[in-house]
């Protein structure tokens, strides 16, 4: 049962990345529209995004697994809220790809990203109440989202 929970948590956490790859039309490994945009000088190379998001999706899945494994006596609403926030987080993470790459709207993507950061902060807090390990797994994700907010903002400003 534990292995199945782990696999389930990982599948859920990687879902936005899997869907995001399908949304961003690529040619020669590069998104054509994105390649025409002016970016911040702090924008990492494309391969860095793939590596970082792979690590972050793993950490988010691990955090969910920690929450799933933790037995809470007399307070099931804590886990319920954590699951709801995780689900909203996954949906917003996926919507960012649709807004940015699918609709080619950095402005809409920034709004989604702002909401995503807020939800991720609430999710981090909910996870902390269940598992400190889950909380620490989410911290790098929230920090990266804040960096992504800066990058997304700079694209709007520079274009």
C-alpha positions in Angstrom: 0.0 0.0 0.0 2.9 2.4 0.8 4.5 1.9 -2.6 1.1 2.6 -4.3 0.7 5.8 -2.3 4.1 6.9 -3.3 3.5 6.2 -7.0 0.1 7.9 -6.9 1.7 11.0 -5.2 4.4 11.2 -7.8 2.0 10.8 -10.7 -0.2 13.6 -9.4 2.8 15.9 -8.7 4.3 15.4 -12.2 0.9 15.9 -14.0 1.3 19.7 -14.6 4.7 19.1 -16.2 3.4 16.3 -18.4 0.5 18.4 -19.6 2.7 21.5 -19.9 5.0 19.7 -22.3 2.0 19.0 -24.5 0.8 22.6 -24.4 4.1 24.2 -25.4 4.6 23.6 -29.1 8.2 22.8 -29.7 10.5 22.8 -32.8 14.0 21.6 -32.4 13.6 21.5 -28.6 12.6 25.1 -28.4 9.2 26.9 -28.1 9.1 29.2 -31.2 6.9 31.9 -29.6 8.9 31.9 -26.4 12.2 32.2 -28.4 11.1 35.6 -29.8 10.5 37.1 -26.4 13.0 39.4 -24.6 13.9 37.8 -21.2 15.5 38.9 -18.0 19.3 38.6 -17.8 18.6 36.2 -14.9 16.6 33.8 -17.1 18.3 30.4 -16.9 19.0 28.2 -19.9 16.1 26.0 -21.1 17.7 22.8 -19.7 17.8 24.4 -16.2 14.0 24.7 -16.2 13.6 21.0 -17.0 16.0 19.9 -14.2 14.6 22.3 -11.6 11.0 21.4 -12.4 11.8 17.7 -12.3 13.3 18.1 -8.8 10.4 20.3 -7.7 7.7 17.9 -8.9 9.5 15.1 -7.1 9.6 17.2 -3.8 6.0 18.1 -4.1 5.1 14.5 -4.7 7.2 13.5 -1.7 5.5 16.2 0.4 2.1 14.7 -0.6 3.3 11.2 0.2 4.4 12.4 3.7 0.9 13.9 4.3 -0.8 10.7 3.0 1.4 8.5 5.3 0.8 10.6 8.5 -2.0 9.3 10.7 -3.9 12.1 12.4 -6.2 11.2 15.2 -9.4 13.1 15.6 -8.7 15.8 13.0 -9.3 14.5 9.5 -10.2 18.0 8.3 -6.5 18.9 8.4 -5.7 16.3 5.8 -8.8 17.1 3.8 -7.7 20.8 3.6 -4.2 19.8 2.6 -5.5 17.6 -0.2 -7.8 20.3 -1.4 -5.0 22.9 -1.5 -2.7 20.3 -3.2 -5.4 19.8 -5.9 -5.9 23.5 -6.5 -2.1 23.9 -6.6 -1.9 21.2 -9.4 -4.7 22.8 -11.3 -3.2 26.3 -11.2 0.3 25.0 -12.0 -1.2 23.3 -15.1 -3.2 26.5 -16.0 -0.1 28.5 -16.0 1.2 26.5 -19.0 -2.1 27.0 -20.8 -2.1 30.7 -20.1 1.6 31.3 -21.0 2.3 28.9 -23.8 -1.1 27.9 -25.0 -2.8 31.4 -25.0 0.6 33.1 -25.3 -0.5 35.6 -22.7 2.2 36.4 -20.1 -0.3 38.8 -18.5 -2.8 36.1 -17.8 0.0 33.7 -16.8 1.2 36.2 -14.2 -2.3 36.4 -12.7 -2.4 32.6 -12.5 1.1 32.5 -11.0 0.1 35.0 -8.4 -2.8 32.8 -7.4 -0.6 29.8 -7.5 1.9 31.4 -5.1 -0.9 32.2 -2.6 -2.3 28.7 -2.8 1.2 27.2 -2.5 1.8 29.2 0.7 -1.5 28.0 2.2 -0.6 24.5 1.1 2.8 24.8 2.8 1.1 25.9 6.0 -1.4 23.1 5.8 1.3 20.5 5.2 3.3 21.9 8.2 0.4 21.1 10.5 0.6 17.5 9.4 4.3 16.9 8.6 7.3 19.1 9.0 9.1 17.1 6.3 6.3 17.8 3.9 6.6 21.5 4.7 10.3 21.6 3.9 9.7 19.8 0.6 7.4 22.6 -0.5 9.7 25.5 0.5 12.0 25.2 -2.6 8.8 25.1 -4.8 7.5 28.3 -3.3 10.9 30.0 -3.7 11.0 28.9 -7.4 7.5 30.2 -7.9 8.5 33.6 -6.6 11.5 33.6 -9.0 9.1 32.5 -11.8 6.9 35.5 -10.9 9.9 37.8 -11.4 10.8 36.2 -14.7 7.2 36.3 -16.0 6.9 40.0 -14.9 10.1 40.8 -16.7 8.8 39.2 -19.9 5.7 41.5 -19.7 7.9 44.5 -19.0 10.5 43.9 -21.7 7.9 43.0 -24.4 
